[in-house]
Amino acid sequence: MQKTGWERGTIVQSLAGRDKGYYLCVVGEEGGMPLVCDGKERPLARPKKKNPKHLAPVACETFTWQLRGNNALRRALNQLAARGAA
């Protein structure tokens, strides 16, 4: 099932590519493809376009306040990974 209309702040896990297994945050959408960041390899200033088939939503919560900066986003994603991804 392919998700369309990615909501800003949605937490996803990469299923394919160099970042496979990483937790990422959707920061926007361009041409039907979500733009994702992790705060380190992909900072907020340089989001990556990712094929929607290669992403799986992992948390029912959304991160919006964490999008204030790379450090806050990285901390929030690390906490999510540490507790087992909801």
Phi and psi restraints in degrees (range 20) as a CNS / XPLOR table:
assign (resid 1 and name C) (resid 2 and name N)
       (resid 2 and name CA) (resid 2 and name C) 1.0 -99.2 20.0 2
assign (resid 2 and name N) (resid 2 and name CA)
       (resid 2 and name C) (resid 3 and name N) 1.0 128.7 20.0 2
assign (resid 2 and name C) (resid 3 and name N)
       (resid 3 and name CA) (resid 3 and name C) 1.0 -87.3 20.0 2
assign (resid 3 and name N) (resid 3 and name CA)
       (resid 3 and name C) (resid 4 and name N) 1.0 137.3 20.0 2
assign (resid 3 and name C) (resid 4 and name N)
       (resid 4 and name CA) (resid 4 and name C) 1.0 -120.7 20.0 2
assign (resid 4 and name N) (resid 4 and name CA)
       (resid 4 and name C) (resid 5 and name N) 1.0 159.7 20.0 2
assign (resid 4 and name C) (resid 5 and name N)
       (resid 5 and name CA) (resid 5 and name C) 1.0 69.9 20.0 2
assign (resid 5 and name N) (resid 5 and name CA)
       (resid 5 and name C) (resid 6 and name N) 1.0 59.2 20.0 2
assign (resid 5 and name C) (resid 6 and name N)
       (resid 6 and name CA) (resid 6 and name C) 1.0 -66.1 20.0 2
assign (resid 6 and name N) (resid 6 and name CA)
       (resid 6 and name C) (resid 7 and name N) 1.0 126.6 20.0 2
assign (resid 6 and name C) (resid 7 and name N)
       (resid 7 and name CA) (resid 7 and name C) 1.0 -85.2 20.0 2
assign (resid 7 and name N) (resid 7 and name CA)
       (resid 7 and name C) (resid 8 and name N) 1.0 136.1 20.0 2
assign (resid 7 and name C) (resid 8 and name N)
       (resid 8 and name CA) (resid 8 and name C) 1.0 -61.1 20.0 2
assign (resid 8 and name N) (resid 8 and name CA)
       (resid 8 and name C) (resid 9 and name N) 1.0 130.9 20.0 2
assign (resid 8 and name C) (resid 9 and name N)
       (resid 9 and name CA) (resid 9 and name C) 1.0 97.8 20.0 2
assign (resid 9 and name N) (resid 9 and name CA)
       (resid 9 and name C) (resid 10 and name N) 1.0 -6.0 20.0 2
assign (resid 9 and name C) (resid 10 and name N)
       (resid 10 and name CA) (resid 10 and name C) 1.0 -67.8 20.0 2
assign (resid 10 and name N) (resid 10 and name CA)
       (resid 10 and name C) (resid 11 and name N) 1.0 135.2 20.0 2
assign (resid 10 and name C) (resid 11 and name N)
       (resid 11 and name CA) (resid 11 and name C) 1.0 -93.9 20.0 2
assign (resid 11 and name N) (resid 11 and name CA)
       (resid 11 and name C) (resid 12 and name N) 1.0 130.5 20.0 2
assign (resid 11 and name C) (resid 12 and name N)
       (resid 12 and name CA) (resid 12 and name C) 1.0 -131.9 20.0 2
assign (resid 12 and name N) (resid 12 and name CA)
       (resid 12 and name C) (resid 13 and name N) 1.0 162.0 20.0 2
assign (resid 12 and name C) (resid 13 and name N)
       (resid 13 and name CA) (resid 13 and name C) 1.0 -116.1 20.0 2
assign (resid 13 and name N) (resid 13 and name CA)
       (resid 13 and name C) (resid 14 and name N) 1.0 135.6 20.0 2
assign (resid 13 and name C) (resid 14 and name N)
       (resid 14 and name CA) (resid 14 and name C) 1.0 -75.3 20.0 2
assign (resid 14 and name N) (resid 14 and name CA)
       (resid 14 and name C) (resid 15 and name N) 1.0 130.9 20.0 2
assign (resid 14 and name C) (resid 15 and name N)
       (resid 15 and name CA) (resid 15 and name C) 1.0 -100.9 20.0 2
assign (resid 15 and name N) (resid 15 and name CA)
       (resid 15 and name C) (resid 16 and name N) 1.0 -13.5 20.0 2
assign (resid 15 and name C) (resid 16 and name N)
       (resid 16 and name CA) (resid 16 and name C) 1.0 -152.3 20.0 2
assign (resid 16 and name N) (resid 16 and name CA)
       (resid 16 and name C) (resid 17 and name N) 1.0 158.1 20.0 2
assign (resid 16 and name C) (resid 17 and name N)
       (resid 17 and name CA) (resid 17 and name C) 1.0 100.1 20.0 2
assign (resid 17 and name N) (resid 17 and name CA)
       (resid 17 and name C) (resid 18 and name N) 1.0 -175.7 20.0 2
assign (resid 17 and name C) (resid 18 and name N)
       (resid 18 and name CA) (resid 18 and name C) 1.0 -62.6 20.0 2
assign (resid 18 and name N) (resid 18 and name CA)
       (resid 18 and name C) (resid 19 and name N) 1.0 -27.3 20.0 2
assign (resid 18 and name C) (resid 19 and name N)
       (resid 19 and name CA) (resid 19 and name C) 1.0 -98.0 20.0 2
assign (resid 19 and name N) (resid 19 and name CA)
       (resid 19 and name C) (resid 20 and name N) 1.0 22.0 20.0 2
assign (resid 19 and name C) (resid 20 and name N)
       (resid 20 and name CA) (resid 20 and name C) 1.0 -54.8 20.0 2
assign (resid 20 and name N) (resid 20 and name CA)
       (resid 20 and name C) (resid 21 and name N) 1.0 131.0 20.0 2
assign (resid 20 and name C) (resid 21 and name N)
       (resid 21 and name CA) (resid 21 and name C) 1.0 89.8 20.0 2
assign (resid 21 and name N) (resid 21 and name CA)
       (resid 21 and name C) (resid 22 and name N) 1.0 -11.3 20.0 2
assign (resid 21 and name C) (resid 22 and name N)
       (resid 22 and name CA) (resid 22 and name C) 1.0 -79.0 20.0 2
assign (resid 22 and name N) (resid 22 and name CA)
       (resid 22 and name C) (resid 23 and name N) 1.0 148.7 20.0 2
assign (resid 22 and name C) (resid 23 and name N)
       (resid 23 and name CA) (resid 23 and name C) 1.0 -90.2 20.0 2
assign (resid 23 and name N) (resid 23 and name CA)
       (resid 23 and name C) (resid 24 and name N) 1.0 134.8 20.0 2
assign (resid 23 and name C) (resid 24 and name N)
       (resid 24 and name CA) (resid 24 and name C) 1.0 -133.3 20.0 2
assign (resid 24 and name N) (resid 24 and name CA)
       (resid 24 and name C) (resid 25 and name N) 1.0 162.8 20.0 2
assign (resid 24 and name C) (resid 25 and name N)
       (resid 25 and name CA) (resid 25 and name C) 1.0 -120.2 20.0 2
assign (resid 25 and name N) (resid 25 and name CA)
       (resid 25 and name C) (resid 26 and name N) 1.0 131.3 20.0 2
assign (resid 25 and name C) (resid 26 and name N)
       (resid 26 and name CA) (resid 26 and name C) 1.0 -75.9 20.0 2
assign (resid 26 and name N) (resid 26 and name CA)
       (resid 26 and name C) (resid 27 and name N) 1.0 125.1 20.0 2
assign (resid 26 and name C) (resid 27 and name N)
       (resid 27 and name CA) (resid 27 and name C) 1.0 -112.5 20.0 2
assign (resid 27 and name N) (resid 27 and name CA)
       (resid 27 and name C) (resid 28 and name N) 1.0 -3.3 20.0 2
assign (resid 27 and name C) (resid 28 and name N)
       (resid 28 and name CA) (resid 28 and name C) 1.0 173.2 20.0 2
assign (resid 28 and name N) (resid 28 and name CA)
       (resid 28 and name C) (resid 29 and name N) 1.0 -170.8 20.0 2
assign (resid 28 and name C) (resid 29 and name N)
       (resid 29 and name CA) (resid 29 and name C) 1.0 -146.9 20.0 2
assign (resid 29 and name N) (resid 29 and name CA)
       (resid 29 and name C) (resid 30 and name N) 1.0 139.0 20.0 2
assign (resid 29 and name C) (resid 30 and name N)
       (resid 30 and name CA) (resid 30 and name C) 1.0 -140.1 20.0 2
assign (resid 30 and name N) (resid 30 and name CA)
       (resid 30 and name C) (resid 31 and name N) 1.0 116.5 20.0 2
assign (resid 30 and name C) (resid 31 and name N)
       (resid 31 and name CA) (resid 31 and name C) 1.0 61.0 20.0 2
assign (resid 31 and name N) (resid 31 and name CA)
       (resid 31 and name C) (resid 32 and name N) 1.0 34.3 20.0 2
assign (resid 31 and name C) (resid 32 and name N)
       (resid 32 and name CA) (resid 32 and name C) 1.0 81.8 20.0 2
assign (resid 32 and name N) (resid 32 and name CA)
       (resid 32 and name C) (resid 33 and name N) 1.0 -1.3 20.0 2
assign (resid 32 and name C) (resid 33 and name N)
       (resid 33 and name CA) (resid 33 and name C) 1.0 -109.1 20.0 2
assign (resid 33 and name N) (resid 33 and name CA)
       (resid 33 and name C) (resid 34 and name N) 1.0 129.4 20.0 2
assign (resid 33 and name C) (resid 34 and name N)
       (resid 34 and name CA) (resid 34 and name C) 1.0 -69.0 20.0 2
assign (resid 34 and name N) (resid 34 and name CA)
       (resid 34 and name C) (resid 35 and name N) 1.0 146.5 20.0 2
assign (resid 34 and name C) (resid 35 and name N)
       (resid 35 and name CA) (resid 35 and name C) 1.0 -102.3 20.0 2
assign (resid 35 and name N) (resid 35 and name CA)
       (resid 35 and name C) (resid 36 and name N) 1.0 125.0 20.0 2
assign (resid 35 and name C) (resid 36 and name N)
       (resid 36 and name CA) (resid 36 and name C) 1.0 -121.6 20.0 2
assign (resid 36 and name N) (resid 36 and name CA)
       (resid 36 and name C) (resid 37 and name N) 1.0 152.3 20.0 2
assign (resid 36 and name C) (resid 37 and name N)
       (resid 37 and name CA) (resid 37 and name C) 1.0 -139.9 20.0 2
assign (resid 37 and name N) (resid 37 and name CA)
       (resid 37 and name C) (resid 38 and name N) 1.0 156.6 20.0 2
assign (resid 37 and name C) (resid 38 and name N)
       (resid 38 and name CA) (resid 38 and name C) 1.0 -125.6 20.0 2
assign (resid 38 and name N) (resid 38 and name CA)
       (resid 38 and name C) (resid 39 and name N) 1.0 -3.3 20.0 2
assign (resid 38 and name C) (resid 39 and name N)
       (resid 39 and name CA) (resid 39 and name C) 1.0 87.7 20.0 2
assign (resid 39 and name N) (resid 39 and name CA)
       (resid 39 and name C) (resid 40 and name N) 1.0 -10.0 20.0 2
assign (resid 39 and name C) (resid 40 and name N)
       (resid 40 and name CA) (resid 40 and name C) 1.0 -124.6 20.0 2
assign (resid 40 and name N) (resid 40 and name CA)
       (resid 40 and name C) (resid 41 and name N) 1.0 -76.7 20.0 2
assign (resid 40 and name C) (resid 41 and name N)
       (resid 41 and name CA) (resid 41 and name C) 1.0 -66.4 20.0 2
assign (resid 41 and name N) (resid 41 and name CA)
       (resid 41 and name C) (resid 42 and name N) 1.0 -36.7 20.0 2
assign (resid 41 and name C) (resid 42 and name N)
       (resid 42 and name CA) (resid 42 and name C) 1.0 -122.5 20.0 2
assign (resid 42 and name N) (resid 42 and name CA)
       (resid 42 and name C) (resid 43 and name N) 1.0 91.3 20.0 2
assign (resid 42 and name C) (resid 43 and name N)
       (resid 43 and name CA) (resid 43 and name C) 1.0 -71.1 20.0 2
assign (resid 43 and name N) (resid 43 and name CA)
       (resid 43 and name C) (resid 44 and name N) 1.0 166.3 20.0 2
assign (resid 43 and name C) (resid 44 and name N)
       (resid 44 and name CA) (resid 44 and name C) 1.0 -59.8 20.0 2
assign (resid 44 and name N) (resid 44 and name CA)
       (resid 44 and name C) (resid 45 and name N) 1.0 -28.3 20.0 2
assign (resid 44 and name C) (resid 45 and name N)
       (resid 45 and name CA) (resid 45 and name C) 1.0 -76.8 20.0 2
assign (resid 45 and name N) (resid 45 and name CA)
       (resid 45 and name C) (resid 46 and name N) 1.0 -12.6 20.0 2
assign (resid 45 and name C) (resid 46 and name N)
       (resid 46 and name CA) (resid 46 and name C) 1.0 -139.2 20.0 2
assign (resid 46 and name N) (resid 46 and name CA)
       (resid 46 and name C) (resid 47 and name N) 1.0 66.3 20.0 2
assign (resid 46 and name C) (resid 47 and name N)
       (resid 47 and name CA) (resid 47 and name C) 1.0 -69.3 20.0 2
assign (resid 47 and name N) (resid 47 and name CA)
       (resid 47 and name C) (resid 48 and name N) 1.0 156.8 20.0 2
assign (resid 47 and name C) (resid 48 and name N)
       (resid 48 and name CA) (resid 48 and name C) 1.0 -105.5 20.0 2
assign (resid 48 and name N) (resid 48 and name CA)
       (resid 48 and name C) (resid 49 and name N) 1.0 134.5 20.0 2
assign (resid 48 and name C) (resid 49 and name N)
       (resid 49 and name CA) (resid 49 and name C) 1.0 -76.2 20.0 2
assign (resid 49 and name N) (resid 49 and name CA)
       (resid 49 and name C) (resid 50 and name N) 1.0 131.5 20.0 2
assign (resid 49 and name C) (resid 50 and name N)
       (resid 50 and name CA) (resid 50 and name C) 1.0 -130.1 20.0 2
assign (resid 50 and name N) (resid 50 and name CA)
       (resid 50 and name C) (resid 51 and name N) 1.0 138.3 20.0 2
assign (resid 50 and name C) (resid 51 and name N)
       (resid 51 and name CA) (resid 51 and name C) 1.0 -62.9 20.0 2
assign (resid 51 and name N) (resid 51 and name CA)
       (resid 51 and name C) (resid 52 and name N) 1.0 128.3 20.0 2
assign (resid 51 and name C) (resid 52 and name N)
       (resid 52 and name CA) (resid 52 and name C) 1.0 -59.0 20.0 2
assign (resid 52 and name N) (resid 52 and name CA)
       (resid 52 and name C) (resid 53 and name N) 1.0 -27.4 20.0 2
assign (resid 52 and name C) (resid 53 and name N)
       (resid 53 and name CA) (resid 53 and name C) 1.0 -67.9 20.0 2
assign (resid 53 and name N) (resid 53 and name CA)
       (resid 53 and name C) (resid 54 and name N) 1.0 -18.6 20.0 2
assign (resid 53 and name C) (resid 54 and name N)
       (resid 54 and name CA) (resid 54 and name C) 1.0 -97.2 20.0 2
assign (resid 54 and name N) (resid 54 and name CA)
       (resid 54 and name C) (resid 55 and name N) 1.0 12.9 20.0 2
assign (resid 54 and name C) (resid 55 and name N)
       (resid 55 and name CA) (resid 55 and name C) 1.0 -127.7 20.0 2
assign (resid 55 and name N) (resid 55 and name CA)
       (resid 55 and name C) (resid 56 and name N) 1.0 143.5 20.0 2
assign (resid 55 and name C) (resid 56 and name N)
       (resid 56 and name CA) (resid 56 and name C) 1.0 -130.7 20.0 2
assign (resid 56 and name N) (resid 56 and name CA)
       (resid 56 and name C) (resid 57 and name N) 1.0 122.2 20.0 2
assign (resid 56 and name C) (resid 57 and name N)
       (resid 57 and name CA) (resid 57 and name C) 1.0 -61.7 20.0 2
assign (resid 57 and name N) (resid 57 and name CA)
       (resid 57 and name C) (resid 58 and name N) 1.0 136.7 20.0 2
assign (resid 57 and name C) (resid 58 and name N)
       (resid 58 and name CA) (resid 58 and name C) 1.0 -120.7 20.0 2
assign (resid 58 and name N) (resid 58 and name CA)
       (resid 58 and name C) (resid 59 and name N) 1.0 -16.1 20.0 2
assign (resid 58 and name C) (resid 59 and name N)
       (resid 59 and name CA) (resid 59 and name C) 1.0 -130.2 20.0 2
assign (resid 59 and name N) (resid 59 and name CA)
       (resid 59 and name C) (resid 60 and name N) 1.0 142.5 20.0 2
assign (resid 59 and name C) (resid 60 and name N)
       (resid 60 and name CA) (resid 60 and name C) 1.0 -77.3 20.0 2
assign (resid 60 and name N) (resid 60 and name CA)
       (resid 60 and name C) (resid 61 and name N) 1.0 -21.8 20.0 2
assign (resid 60 and name C) (resid 61 and name N)
       (resid 61 and name CA) (resid 61 and name C) 1.0 -83.9 20.0 2
assign (resid 61 and name N) (resid 61 and name CA)
       (resid 61 and name C) (resid 62 and name N) 1.0 160.2 20.0 2
assign (resid 61 and name C) (resid 62 and name N)
       (resid 62 and name CA) (resid 62 and name C) 1.0 -119.4 20.0 2
assign (resid 62 and name N) (resid 62 and name CA)
       (resid 62 and name C) (resid 63 and name N) 1.0 149.7 20.0 2
assign (resid 62 and name C) (resid 63 and name N)
       (resid 63 and name CA) (resid 63 and name C) 1.0 -103.3 20.0 2
assign (resid 63 and name N) (resid 63 and name CA)
       (resid 63 and name C) (resid 64 and name N) 1.0 111.9 20.0 2
assign (resid 63 and name C) (resid 64 and name N)
       (resid 64 and name CA) (resid 64 and name C) 1.0 -115.6 20.0 2
assign (resid 64 and name N) (resid 64 and name CA)
       (resid 64 and name C) (resid 65 and name N) 1.0 -43.0 20.0 2
assign (resid 64 and name C) (resid 65 and name N)
       (resid 65 and name CA) (resid 65 and name C) 1.0 -68.2 20.0 2
assign (resid 65 and name N) (resid 65 and name CA)
       (resid 65 and name C) (resid 66 and name N) 1.0 -26.1 20.0 2
assign (resid 65 and name C) (resid 66 and name N)
       (resid 66 and name CA) (resid 66 and name C) 1.0 -71.3 20.0 2
assign (resid 66 and name N) (resid 66 and name CA)
       (resid 66 and name C) (resid 67 and name N) 1.0 -13.6 20.0 2
assign (resid 66 and name C) (resid 67 and name N)
       (resid 67 and name CA) (resid 67 and name C) 1.0 -78.8 20.0 2
assign (resid 67 and name N) (resid 67 and name CA)
       (resid 67 and name C) (resid 68 and name N) 1.0 8.7 20.0 2
assign (resid 67 and name C) (resid 68 and name N)
       (resid 68 and name CA) (resid 68 and name C) 1.0 -70.7 20.0 2
assign (resid 68 and name N) (resid 68 and name CA)
       (resid 68 and name C) (resid 69 and name N) 1.0 -27.7 20.0 2
assign (resid 68 and name C) (resid 69 and name N)
       (resid 69 and name CA) (resid 69 and name C) 1.0 -165.2 20.0 2
assign (resid 69 and name N) (resid 69 and name CA)
       (resid 69 and name C) (resid 70 and name N) 1.0 163.0 20.0 2
assign (resid 69 and name C) (resid 70 and name N)
       (resid 70 and name CA) (resid 70 and name C) 1.0 -64.4 20.0 2
assign (resid 70 and name N) (resid 70 and name CA)
       (resid 70 and name C) (resid 71 and name N) 1.0 -39.7 20.0 2
assign (resid 70 and name C) (resid 71 and name N)
       (resid 71 and name CA) (resid 71 and name C) 1.0 -64.1 20.0 2
assign (resid 71 and name N) (resid 71 and name CA)
       (resid 71 and name C) (resid 72 and name N) 1.0 -43.7 20.0 2
assign (resid 71 and name C) (resid 72 and name N)
       (resid 72 and name CA) (resid 72 and name C) 1.0 -65.3 20.0 2
assign (resid 72 and name N) (resid 72 and name CA)
       (resid 72 and name C) (resid 73 and name N) 1.0 -40.3 20.0 2
assign (resid 72 and name C) (resid 73 and name N)
       (resid 73 and name CA) (resid 73 and name C) 1.0 -65.2 20.0 2
assign (resid 73 and name N) (resid 73 and name CA)
       (resid 73 and name C) (resid 74 and name N) 1.0 -45.8 20.0 2
assign (resid 73 and name C) (resid 74 and name N)
       (resid 74 and name CA) (resid 74 and name C) 1.0 -61.5 20.0 2
assign (resid 74 and name N) (resid 74 and name CA)
       (resid 74 and name C) (resid 75 and name N) 1.0 -44.2 20.0 2
assign (resid 74 and name C) (resid 75 and name N)
       (resid 75 and name CA) (resid 75 and name C) 1.0 -60.0 20.0 2
assign (resid 75 and name N) (resid 75 and name CA)
       (resid 75 and name C) (resid 76 and name N) 1.0 -45.5 20.0 2
assign (resid 75 and name C) (resid 76 and name N)
       (resid 76 and name CA) (resid 76 and name C) 1.0 -65.4 20.0 2
assign (resid 76 and name N) (resid 76 and name CA)
       (resid 76 and name C) (resid 77 and name N) 1.0 -41.2 20.0 2
assign (resid 76 and name C) (resid 77 and name N)
       (resid 77 and name CA) (resid 77 and name C) 1.0 -68.2 20.0 2
assign (resid 77 and name N) (resid 77 and name CA)
       (resid 77 and name C) (resid 78 and name N) 1.0 -36.7 20.0 2
assign (resid 77 and name C) (resid 78 and name N)
       (resid 78 and name CA) (resid 78 and name C) 1.0 -66.0 20.0 2
assign (resid 78 and name N) (resid 78 and name CA)
       (resid 78 and name C) (resid 79 and name N) 1.0 -39.2 20.0 2
assign (resid 78 and name C) (resid 79 and name N)
       (resid 79 and name CA) (resid 79 and name C) 1.0 -64.9 20.0 2
assign (resid 79 and name N) (resid 79 and name CA)
       (resid 79 and name C) (resid 80 and name N) 1.0 -40.3 20.0 2
assign (resid 79 and name C) (resid 80 and name N)
       (resid 80 and name CA) (resid 80 and name C) 1.0 -63.9 20.0 2
assign (resid 80 and name N) (resid 80 and name CA)
       (resid 80 and name C) (resid 81 and name N) 1.0 -43.7 20.0 2
assign (resid 80 and name C) (resid 81 and name N)
       (resid 81 and name CA) (resid 81 and name C) 1.0 -65.1 20.0 2
assign (resid 81 and name N) (resid 81 and name CA)
       (resid 81 and name C) (resid 82 and name N) 1.0 -37.1 20.0 2
assign (resid 81 and name C) (resid 82 and name N)
       (resid 82 and name CA) (resid 82 and name C) 1.0 -67.4 20.0 2
assign (resid 82 and name N) (resid 82 and name CA)
       (resid 82 and name C) (resid 83 and name N) 1.0 -32.4 20.0 2
assign (resid 82 and name C) (resid 83 and name N)
       (resid 83 and name CA) (resid 83 and name C) 1.0 -92.9 20.0 2
assign (resid 83 and name N) (resid 83 and name CA)
       (resid 83 and name C) (resid 84 and name N) 1.0 5.4 20.0 2
assign (resid 83 and name C) (resid 84 and name N)
       (resid 84 and name CA) (resid 84 and name C) 1.0 93.4 20.0 2
assign (resid 84 and name N) (resid 84 and name CA)
       (resid 84 and name C) (resid 85 and name N) 1.0 22.3 20.0 2
assign (resid 84 and name C) (resid 85 and name N)
       (resid 85 and name CA) (resid 85 and name C) 1.0 58.4 20.0 2
assign (resid 85 and name N) (resid 85 and name CA)
       (resid 85 and name C) (resid 86 and name N) 1.0 51.1 20.0 2
